[in-house]
C-alpha cells in the first residue's frame, strides 16, 4: 500500500458548497482549534490534504463565529 497525499486539483480554491454554513465537521474542527491530531477523520484513511482550516477562516469571515447550543 502506498501512502500518498493527494492535493486538491482546484488551484487552491475552496468549493462554495462547504463555505456557506457551519457543518458538523466544521464545528468540530473549530472546537478543536484545527488540531488535526484530535480530528474524528484523522483515522479515516483519507488520502487528501485537509482544507478545513481554510474553510473555517472563510466561515468566520462570512458568517461569524459559530454559536454552540
PESUL-V738069 format. One line per field, one symbol per residue. ss: DSSP state (h for helix, s for strand, l for the rest). phi: phi as a letter, one per 20 degrees, with the letter a starting at -180 (. if undefined). Layout:
# PESUL-V738069
ss = ???
phi = ???
This chain:
# PESUL-V738069
ss = lllllslllllllllhhhlllllhhhhhhhhllllhhhlllllllllslllhhhhhhhhhhhhllllll
phi = .eeddeegeclnedfffddebfegffffgffdllegfdffegefmfdcffdfgffggffffecnffdee
